[in-house]
Amino acid sequence: MKKFNVCIVGGGSTYTLGFLKSFVRLKEEFPLSKLVLFDIDAKRQEPIGKYGEIMFAERYPDLEFAYTTDPKTAYENMDFIFMQMRAGGLKMRREDEHIPLSMGLIGQETCGAGGMAYGLRSCVDMIEAIHQIREYSPNAWILNYSNPAAIVAEALRREFPEDKRILNICDQPENVVRSTSRLLGCSWEDLDPVYFGLNHYGWFTHMYDKKTGEDLLPKIREIVKEKGFLPQDAEQRDQSWLDTYGFVQTMLEDFPDYLPNTYDGYYLYPDYKVSHLNPNFTRADEVMAGREARVFKECEEVIKEGKLGDKFHAISDAHAEMMIKVAEAIAYNTNGRFILIVENDGAIANMQKDAMVEVVCELGINGPRPMRVGSIPQFYLGLLVQQVSSEKLLVDAFYEHSYEKALQAFTLNRLINDAKKARKVLDALIEANKGMWPELK
């Protein structure tokens, strides 16, 4: 069986430990020859790299493992590049959230003003990284799940129009599927979803039982109405995530047609969300105090002891396992089904052809084949067209260095929706992102 060379970009991420453990768990079905972590922040990556050295010596001794800040060492002769960079780090995520909230606007990682701020930074760093990758590994599959995935996908579509080995992915739709399976008491692998939307902005129209063909959505509605909605890994989640998933119950009460993505709450209830977010302690603060602290504490303990011991099970990650399954589908040409971000081209019949939409796709060695969902109802179409327009204008602003296009993008975004507010928050974010955004004129 072929063994693969893999690089993880963003080796210092709090998600990397979950990846390292998942590669061990799945080493029989997706064997690795070489694994390299890459990060521009050597100090942050080092404890995760040392943890990896200890773990692989115990659990995967034939794996060639390294961590580096050198692009050539990281990217040369790779089969798969897993992109999980966070442009600006958690420090800038905190600014993305705090600045809008100080003005009474949604402060969120991927939605609204914060998401657009992060998007412009990510466009700069992602495009630079992929040009470097193509210098050293022209045929590697680039699996991108760096946020905000919709804005990044639009920029990469324009920058690399002929590159068919860049795949944009988000694990949140699958997280909803897995969470639904917890409600139903079945395996998530027994569910066959139908989904349409944009990244972090979509709906499940059906949730079929693969064995019987029954549409389980009516049953799901009843269970959620009675018991609420929890993430499938609720025991590992911070409180803000439990609140976000719990809000699915409210969304289904008001809009019962389809099962929503958890992020839809920001777009459907922006005033409510603002009033229930703490402007002094946002999700970024929670991550730094919670998941980040737990991950680096585990690293510290393993490095101190010089062995893994019982720490292997301390932090797991369904997100990582999904991404590895995506790589497997390509490597072994399985034509497995995944919810991916692709150019629309008729997948949603009444949306523009070049919108980057999120739909179920069959995935194999030649890339994704989207499954068409037909025309979507006017209410959902209106919501999505507004967001697509906002994101496309923002990427226009990136390429044209245009303040006017950025202002249009911010004004049009449903979570701002006012030109004076848009100008105020845009100007504040320009100041906070000096040197990380293209200069807007």
Number of C-alpha atoms within 10 A of each C-alpha: 7 9 14 15 20 24 26 25 26 24 30 28 21 20 19 23 26 21 21 23 22 20 21 18 14 14 15 10 13 19 18 21 13 18 23 21 28 26 22 16 14 15 10 16 22 18 20 25 25 17 23 25 21 18 23 19 15 12 15 18 12 11 19 15 20 17 24 19 16 11 17 14 16 25 29 18 18 22 20 24 26 23 22 20 24 21 22 16 15 17 12 20 24 24 23 28 31 25 21 26 23 14 14 16 25 30 31 25 23 23 26 26 30 28 22 27 29 31 29 24 22 25 27 17 18 22 16 11 17 20 14 16 22 15 14 17 21 18 16 20 23 24 21 22 21 23 25 25 23 31 26 27 28 25 26 20 19 11 15 14 10 9 15 14 18 20 20 25 24 24 18 16 28 18 20 22 23 21 20 26 19 17 19 14 9 13 12 19 11 14 22 21 23 18 24 23 22 21 28 23 24 24 22 20 18 19 24 17 18 13 9 8 11 13 17 17 21 14 13 18 18 12 16 19 15 10 11 16 24 24 24 19 15 13 9 15 14 14 12 14 16 17 14 18 20 18 19 22 21 14 19 17 12 9 11 14 15 18 25 25 24 25 20 19 19 22 19 16 12 18 14 12 17 19 13 9 18 14 20 11 12 20 24 22 17 16 17 15 11 15 17 17 14 16 20 18 13 20 21 16 14 22 19 10 10 14 16 21 11 8 13 17 10 12 15 18 17 17 17 21 18 17 20 20 16 22 24 20 20 19 18 13 15 14 19 16 19 25 26 26 27 26 19 20 16 18 24 23 14 15 20 16 14 15 25 27 29 30 30 24 23 18 23 20 16 12 18 23 17 25 18 18 16 13 13 16 9 10 8 14 16 12 16 19 16 14 23 24 15 25 26 21 21 29 25 18 23 23 15 16 17 19 19 17 21 28 24 21 30 28 21 21 23 20 23 21 15 14 14 12 18 23 18 13 23 24 14 12 21 17 11 16 20 10 10 18 22 19 15 15 11
